Amino acid sequence: MAIASSSTQLYTVEEYLDRETQSDIRSEYRNGEIIPMTGGTPAHNKIISALNALLWFGLRGQAFSLFASDQRLWIPNCNLYTYPDVMVVANPLDLQAGRTDTVTNPILVAEVLSKSTKDYDRDEKFSAYRTIDTFTEYLLIDQYQQRVEQYVRQEANQWLLTVHEGQAASISLASVPVEITLTELYETVELKSDG
């Protein structure tokens, strides 16, 4: 998801949530700033759809909830509301106190990288996700080549990175019992150079 430019005006959480529930446009909330989110590319959306479908089939009948793009996540330690591209939550859902529309307990988050968000997704956003006690796995999916970075929590402050590249590669997820091949993940995506 690409990030649009933000204003310098600061808002309270209550102001953000009030605006967000009445808006047709999703926005991230970062420490008082409201950052409008722009639409993604066809490749970005195809990858999200494919991952969502692969996870849904792999997790059917199990105690997990799966969300793609429109589910708000609250990260209280960072004063951040965000919308991960794909998120898996172990049931039961843990909702933000007083809310019925904001989860707080993902175990797996996946972000599809774009030119405008790749640095943010790797640095600040990953740092924020790591403050969530339940969060154990992070996928960074390249939309320009068949490449997925998989980060798995080993213990406190220790994450193992495995890079999966090429159509022969497959990813055995650590947080849920699902294996995904890059061929399936990128099946309908016409890959183009990011340069």
C-alpha positions, 0 to 999 in steps of 0.5 A: 500500500503506498503512502500519500503525503501527510499534513502536519496537524496532530490529532488525538486517537479519538479524533482519528477513530471518529474520522476513520469510521466516517471515511471511505479512505483508509488512513494510518495513525502515527503518533498523532499524524493521520497518513492517508493510504493510497491504492496499490498496483494490480501486482500488489493486489494480486499478491495480497489476494493470492496469499489470502486465498492460500492461507484461507485454504490452508487454515480452514477449520482451524482456530485462526482468523485471516484478514486482508488490507481492511482490518485495522490493527492497534499497536499501543506501545507505538501509538500506531493504528495501521492496516497490514496487507495480510494478518493472521490472528489466533482465535479468540480475537483480542479487540482494542478495549471499547472497540469492535473494529480494531484487533491487537493480537496478530501472530503473522503479518505480511506486507507487499513491498512497493517503492514508496513503502519498502523502507518503512515496512522494513524499519519503523513498521517492523519495529512497531510490530515487534512490540506486539507480544503475540507477533511471531512471523513477518513476511515482506513480499516483493511485487517486482520479483519472486522474492519473499523475506521471512522473519521468524521470532526465535526469542526476545529480540532475536529474529531469524531471516530466511530469503526465498527466491525464484519459482522453485522456492517454497515457504514453510510458515512458522506461526501457522501450519501452511506451506506456500510456493512462490509459484502459487503466490505469484501465479497471476502476477506479471512481474516488472522491474522496479527501476 
